[in-house]
C-alpha cells in the first residue's frame, strides 16, 4: 500500500511537470478528509496563475498517472486524490477506507511510466570503442 510519503518519495519517477506538481500541492492542501477536493480547475488556476491550457495539461497528467481521480462530465468535473495517498482524519478512517477499497479490488493504481531505453541511432561511422 502506498502512502502520501511514498508518493512524495517517487515524484521524480512519475515524470510530472513543475505545473502538475504545483497543482498537486494545492490539491493536497485543500483536500477534505478522504481526498475529495472541492475546487474547480479555475479555482486552482486562480491560486497558481498558470493559465487554462497549462492547468488542463497538468490536471490531465495527474489524472493519467492515477494520482487524481476525476468524476462527472463536461465542465462539472469533480476531483479527488487517489484514496491510497489521500489524507484522513485518523488511522481508523484510513483503515476503514482501505478496507472498502480492497473489497472493491483495491484503490486505483498509480501509474509510473516505464524507463525504456532506445537503441543508439545508427551513425555514419559505426560503433567506436571508448577507452
Rosetta blueprint (number, residue, H / E / L):
1 X L
2 X L
3 X L
4 X H
5 X H
6 X H
7 X H
8 X H
9 X H
10 X L
11 X H
12 X H
13 X H
14 X H
15 X L
16 X L
17 X L
18 X H
19 X H
20 X H
21 X H
22 X H
23 X H
24 X H
25 X H
26 X H
27 X H
28 X H
29 X H
30 X H
31 X E
32 X L
33 X L
34 X L
35 X L
36 X E
37 X E
38 X L
39 X L
40 X L
41 X H
42 X H
43 X H
44 X H
45 X H
46 X H
47 X H
48 X H
49 X L
50 X L
51 X L
52 X H
53 X H
54 X H
55 X H
56 X H
57 X H
58 X H
59 X H
60 X H
61 X H
62 X H
63 X H
64 X H
65 X H
66 X L
67 X L
68 X E
69 X E
70 X E
71 X E
72 X L
73 X L
74 X L
75 X L
76 X L
77 X L
78 X E
79 X E
80 X E
81 X E
82 X L
83 X L
84 X L
85 X L
86 X L
87 X L
88 X L
89 X L
90 X L
91 X H
92 X H
93 X H
94 X H
95 X H
96 X H
97 X H
98 X H
99 X H
100 X H
101 X H
102 X H
103 X H
104 X L
105 X L
106 X L
107 X L
108 X L
109 X L
110 X L
111 X L
112 X L
113 X L
114 X L
115 X L
116 X L
117 X L
118 X L
119 X L
120 X L
121 X L
122 X L
123 X L
124 X L
125 X L
126 X L
127 X L
128 X L
129 X L
130 X L
131 X L
